[in-house]
Amino acid sequence: MAKVLTSKEENYSQWYNDLVTKADLAENSSVRGCMVIKPYGYAIWEKIQNILDTMFKKTGHSNAYFPLLIPKSFFSKEASHVEGFAKECAIVTHYRLKNSPDGKGVIVDETAKLEEELIIRPTSETIIWSTYKNWIQSYRDLPLLINQWANIVRWEMRTRLFLRTSEFLWQEGHTAHATKEEAIEETNKMLNIYAEFAEKTLGIPVIIGKKSDSEKFAGAIDTYCIEAMMLDGKALQAGTSHFLGQNFAKAFDVKFTNKEGKLDYVWATSWGVSTRLIGALIMAHSDNNGLVLPPKIAPIQVVIIPIYKNEQEHSIVLNKCKEIKEKLENVALTVKLDDRDTQKPGWKFAEYELKGIPIRIAVGPKDIENGTIEIARRDTLEKKLIPNDNFSENVLKLLDDIQQNIYNKALKFREQHTYKIDNYTEFKTAIENGGFFEAFWDGTPETEAKIKDETKATIRCIPQYSNDKEGFCMVTGKPSKKRVIFARAY
């Protein structure tokens, strides 16, 4: 049978780790803090890439690639940026090894020291803006809309597969514009693309908002985000979009001649999502039986398992399974037929339940005789027989139902665990049980730091939309213009 998971009620953290490893998504590597993304986990990332890449290109963006190694001096040009990443940087200091004098392995060749150390990119603003200086001269070169799919290194002390690793995969968009208004429009456009992707593809409801100054991206004027609630009531930042103003353009002297013939600095944005979205998928939807994957992101949408007792039945059943597979592939579904004779059907059922395949089809001699097919849906674990007629249409409709049900369930969970709170004493008690807390905040970094120090909760975002009138900060009693979202977070 498939491997057993720790129940999430017993130990949520262990449940998550069990699920990542036992569903064959990823594993820890021999390099501390880094992970190996296994084929099934990478297949999910490929789906994320393909769908988002299509969305980016529809809005006029193109892909490019920039170096992994960045001269250290580049980070000195934008003060707040280097301060934000200084403690996370991995540094290349030498370019050659040599045999150890004792003959036991190799050592760094001390004569091969680099004239200038190179930083392994923690993010690419500096190397990209040093390049844009050569690409932009006139308003005719704008807007410049570039995206990069890449790996990133941030030297994390405490790591967890997909959620926080020293190396991870992501995409990072970097755009240049002629006006402030165009750059702000781009920032919001990409944030809305992330929100649409999270909700319609990943089935994860998100709150759109702005980060407080203490939580914003290093070097940004404003940072906007989408925040999602996980099944333990903690928040997970699922995507960010940054309005960079002219900070990086000034740091790297990126000017253009505008329509009036005057020189000006360009306006910039950056935005990104990473492989932590796979962690979000797991923690927003899955259960004690394993993964629950929305059909739109599942690498395998339907698995077919033949059931037979002898060789004669095997031949008949297998032919029927192949016929079903062909029909479903003709309506653009990804289908796996598992005809292995090394495992029994019950083992396969449990294994594909663990892997979160949205629909499982079991085909036996009686099903063929009765003109029906048994279908099990992963989200509810319900099984039913459906007629062979209009089979493909029924499966497509069922996948739509599963996609919507997964989203609705996550949305209901968030609504049930979102609270308005006005008393700080009550907040300190309630935050222990998780959830999103809508509370008034006086807008000062001192109050924000006090709440974080005393409760480990942070301002996840200042929501884009709020129906509340002005109120009073739950800590200081000072006037506040709107409620913000507090939560403990990953």
N, C-alpha and C positions, 0 to 999 in steps of 0.2 A: 504494500500500500504506500501511498504518498507519505512524505515525512510529516510528522505532527508538529504543529506550531504551539508555542506558548500562547495562552489566551491573552487578548489585549486588556481584559479586565484585571487579570492577575498581575501582569507586568507589561505595560504598553511599550516601553523601550525595547524589551527583549522580543516581544511580538513583532515589532518592526524589523529588528535585526534578523530574526528567524525567517521572516517573509522574504526579505531581500535575498538572502543566501539560498534558502530552500526552494524558492521559485526560480532559481538560476538567473537572477537579474545581475548580480555583481558579487564581488568578494574582495577582501582586503588583499593588497599586493605585498610583495617583499620590500617595497619602499614605504617607510612609515608615513601614514596619513594619506596614501594614494590608493586608488581602487582599480580593479580590473572589471570593466563592464563586459559581462558575458553576452553571447549572441542574442539571447532573448531580451535582455535589458537594452542592448544596443538597437535592436529592431524597434523598440518603443521610441528611442531617441531619433531614429531615422524617420519614423512617422511624424514626430514633432517637427523635425527639420523640414521635411517635404511640405507639410501643410503651411507652416509659418513662412517658408521660403516663397511659396506661391503667393501668399498674402502680401509679403514685402514687395515682390516684383509687380504685383497688380497696382501698387501705389507708387511705382516709379523707381524703386531702389535696385541697385546692382550689387553683385558680390565682388569682393576683391580680397586680397590676402596681404598682410603686413608682417614684418619680422617678429619672431619670438623674443629676440634679444634687443634690449633697449639701452642705449648709453646712459650711464648714471647721471650725467650732466643734464639730460632732458628733464629729469624729475625735479631738478632744482629750479626750473624756470617758472613753475606754478606752485607757490608756497603751500597753499591749503591742500593741494593735491598730494604733494610729497608727504606732508604731515599725516594725511589720512591713510597712506599705504606703507609708510616707512617700516612699521613693525612686522609687515607681512612679506617683505621682499626676499627672494632668493637671489644670490649674487654670484656671477661667474667672475673669477679673479685670474685664472690661468687657462692656457690653451693647449697644454701638452702634459702627458704622463711619461714616466720612464721606469725602467726596471729597478726594483729595490736593490741596494748593494748586497743585502744578505740573500738575494735570490728568491725571496718569498713575496711574490706578487709585484705590484706596481705602486709608485708614489708620484706625487705631483712634482713636476720638474720646476724647481724654484727659479730657474732662469727664464721660464716662459710666462712671466707675469704680464698681464695685459696693461697697456698704458692707461687705459680707462676701463674700470669695471663695467660689466654689462648686467642689467637687471632682467631676469626672466619675467615676462610681462604679467603684472597683476591686473592690468587693464591696458588698453592701447591708445588712450587719448594722446599721450606725448609723442609716440612714434608716428601716429597718423597725422597729427597737426604739423609736425615737422615736414611731412611729405606734402600735405595740402598747400604749403607755402609755394611749392613749385607748380602746383596744378591750377591755382587760382590767381588770375590777374585782373579780370574784368567781370562786370555784372553778367556778361554773357556766359561765364563759366558757372553761374549759380542758377538754381540750387545744385549743390553736389550731394547726392544721396547714395551713400555707400554702406554696405553691410559686410561683416566678416564672420565666418564660422571658424572657431578656433578653440585652442585649449588655453587655460589660464592657470597660473601658479600663485597661490597665496598661502604662506607658511602657517597653517593652522595648528594650534596646540591640541585642541580637542576636536576629533573628527568623528563623523558618522556617515556611512555610505549614502551617497547621493545628496544628502543635506548639507554636509560641510566636509570637503576633502581638500588636501593641499593642492591637488590638480583636479580640474573639472573642465567639462566642455560647455561652450555657450555660443551665442551669437551676440555681436555688439554692433549696433548701428552708429554711424558717425556722420552727421550732416552739416553742411555749411549753407548759410542763407544771406541774402542781401539786407534783410530787415529783421528787427526784433519780432515784429508781428508774425512773419513767416516762420521763424524759429519756434515761437510759442505754439503756433498752429501745428507744426510738425511734432512737437513734444506731446501734445494732446492726441494727435492722430495715432501715433504709435502706441500710446497708452491704451487707447480704445481698441486697437487691433489685439493687443495682449488680452484685454478683458473679454473681447469676443471669442478669442481662441480658447481661453480658460473655460468659459461658460459653455460654448457650443460644441467644442471638441473634447476637452478634458472633463466636462461635466462638473466643473468646480465653480460655485458661485463666488464672486469676489466683490470687495468694496473698493471703489476707486477714490483716491484721495491724494493729498499732498503730505509730504514728510515734514516734520518739525525741523528747525535749523540744526539741531543736534544730531538728527538721524539722516540728514541728506547726504548725498554723494560728495566726496571730497573734491572740491573745485567747481561745484555746480552753484548756480544762483537759486534754482528751485529743483527739487526732486519730487516726482509724482510716482505713485505705486498702485499695484493691485494687491490686496491682502485677502488671504483665504483662511478659513478655519479648519483645523484638523480634528480628527475624531476624539482627541484628548482635550479639546477646548483651547489648544494653543494656536497662535497665528503663525502663518508662513508667508513671507514676502514672495509673491509668485512672479513679479516682473517690475521693472523700474524704467522710467523715462525721465531724462534730465535736461533741463534748460540751462545751458552753460554760459549764456550771455556772450560776451566777447573775451572772457577770461583766457581761454586757450589761444584765441587768435592774437591777443596782445602778447601772450607769453612767447609765441613762436612767430610773431610779426607777419601774420597772414592778412594782407590788405588787398583790396580790390578797388578798381576805378568804377564808381557808380555812374548812373545815367546822366548825372549832372557834370561828370568829368572830374569829380573830387575823389581823393583817396579816403577809404574808410576800412575799419576792421570788420570782418565777417561775423555773423551771429551763428552760434553753434548749438547742436543737441547731441546727446548720446543716449542709447537705450539698449536693454538686453534682458534675456532670459537664459537659464542654464539647465543643466541636468538635474538640478534640484526639483524641477517640475515632475520628474519621475518619483521622487520622494513625496511630493504633494499628491500625486495620483494614488499612491499606496495609502497614505494616511487620511485621505479624504473619503475613500470609498470602501476599502477592503474590510474583511471580517476574519473570524477565527478559522475559516476554511481556506483562506488564501486571498489572492488578488481578486479584485472586482474591477475589470477594465471596461470603460465605455467603448462601444463598438467602433467609433470613429478613430480611436487611437490604438485599438488592439491589433497587434501584428497578425494574429489569426482570429478571424471573426467567427468561424464555424469549424468545429472538429467533428468528423464522422467516425464512428466506431462500429465495426461489424461484429455481430454476435452469432456464433455458429457452434455446432457440436461435432461435426464431422467434415470430411473433405468435400462431400457432395453439397452440403449446405454452404460451405465456405465459397465455393465457386458461384453459386446463385446469389448469395448475399453480397459478395465482393463486386459482382457486375452491377448490382443495384446501387451500391455505394458509389461506384465510379460514375454512374448515370447521374446521381444526385450532385456529386461534386462538379461535374461538367455544367449542369444547369445553374448552379450557384455561381460558378466562375463566369458564366455568360452574363450575369447581372453585376459583374465587377466586385464580387466578394472574395476575400482571401480565405481559402478553405484548406484544411489539412485532413487527409484520410489516413488514419492510423491502423494499418493492417499488420502490425508486428505480432508475431506469434510467441514472442518472448515474455509477454505480460498478459494477464487476464483482464477482461473488460472492467471489472471492479477496480483494479489498480489504475487503469487508464482514466476511469471516471474521476477518481480522487486526484490524480495528477493534473488533469486539465482544469479541475475545480481550483486547485492550488494556483495554477497559472492564469486563472481569470478569463478563460476563453468565454465570450459572451453566450454562445449557443453550442450545445452538444447534441448531436444527433446519433441515436443508436438504432441500428437496422438489424433485424433478425428475420428468420423465415416466416414467423406469424405476421409480422408487419407487412411483408411483401404479399402474403396471402390475403390479408384484410384490406390492402390498398391504403394503409396508413403509415405514418412515420412518427417515431417518438422523439420529441424535442424537449430538452431541459435548458432553462435559462439560468445563467449564473447569478444574476442580481437577486432573484427571489428564491432560487433553488426549486422552482416549480417545474413539474413535468406534465406534458400533455401529448395526446395523439392528434395529429392533423392529417387531413386527407392528402393523398398524393396529387390531386388536382390543384392547379394554381400554387404549387408548392413554393416556388421561388418568390412569388409575390407575398405569400404569408411570412416567409422568413425575413424579407426586407421590412415588412411592417413590424414584425416582432423586434428586429434590431432597432428600429426607430423608437419603439415603446421602451426598450431597455435603456437606450441613450437618455430619453427624457426622464425615466424613472430614477436613474442614478443621479441626475441633476436635481430632481425634485427632492429626493431623500436628503442630499447634502444641504440643500437650501433650507429644508424644514429643520434639520439639525442645527444649522447656524441660527435660525430664528428662535429656536427653543433655548439657545445658549447665549443670547445677546440680551443685555440688561441695561436699563437706564439707572444710574446711581448718582446720588448727590451728597452722600455722607461718607467721608474718608475712612472713618472707623469701620463702617459696614463694607466699604470697598476692600480694605486690607484683609478682612475675613473671607469675603466672597471670592477674591482672586485665587485663593487656594484651590478652588474647585474648577478653575478654568473658565473660559468663555470670553466674549467680547463685552467690554463695558463702555457705554456711552456716558461720558461725564464732562462737565465744564472744567476748563483749565484756564488759568489766568494769562497764559501766553509767555511766561517767563521761564528761562532755562533753569533757574534755581528750583522752582516748583517741580519741573519735569525731572530734574536730577534727584530730588528728595523722594518722589514717588518711585523712581527706579531703584534707588538704594534701599528703600524700606520694603518694597513689595516684589522686586524683580520684574515688574510690569513696565512696558514702554508705550509711548504713543505710537501706535501702528500707522495711523494716518489721520489727517484732518479731512473728513469726508467731503467729497465734491458737492453732495446734496444733503441738506438738512432742513427738516421742517420745524425744528425747535427755535423758539425765540431766545433772546439773550438770557443769561442766567448768572450764577455766581460760582467761582472756582470751588471745587469740593475740598480743597486743602486750605486755601487762604481766605476764601470768602470774597475775593476781589471780583469785579465784573468780568464776564466772559461773553464773547460774541456768539460762540457755537460750541456744541459738544464735539469732543474728539473720541477716537477709538483707542482704549487702553487694552492691552492683553500681554500675557507672557508669550514669548515667541521662540521659534527655532532660528 
